[in-house]
């Protein structure tokens, strides 16, 4: 069992270099397509513990800091983590929307940070099938009209097909790799699979850089798809 701590540095340490890097990430996303704003953003990675969930919660915190209405959807249905990041009980969520036909608004948690959350709830069988259902796509379209931004945390690309499924109906994908941890060949294969699936890759986040050991390099950096 993993006991990884998911830090929301934008909230906990707003003046840190890491927090400023997430603000630059938000700016880069916003400037990537002026004519068609990016509202639904997916985070994924090649392999587990590459930093995708940390990126999701901190990007959402930047939107909340800017007084935007933002929600995180935990679509990592096999190994959910958002409830741990926000210290919530994962009793109800996406499962209840799919299996019990509950109203989505009854399942959304309004966190004191200003970030809304849709957790996974109980585990579903065949999550990749559920994620590509018309019911889920309609739910995303509904939330588009109610939120300024939707951040969707999805599983690693090389682990299961779920991230590829979700990439078909989001506005763009942030691809996360961990410095000195993610294997270069894994990162390349994962990115190639997303591209072959037609995903709109907004860019990437290089996570887990130790600012105490790397002078002039912030804890998280952004690179564009062209880079």
Order of alpha helices (4+ residues) and beta strands (2+ residues): alpha-alpha-beta-alpha-beta-alpha-alpha-beta-beta-alpha-alpha-beta-alpha-beta-alpha-beta-beta
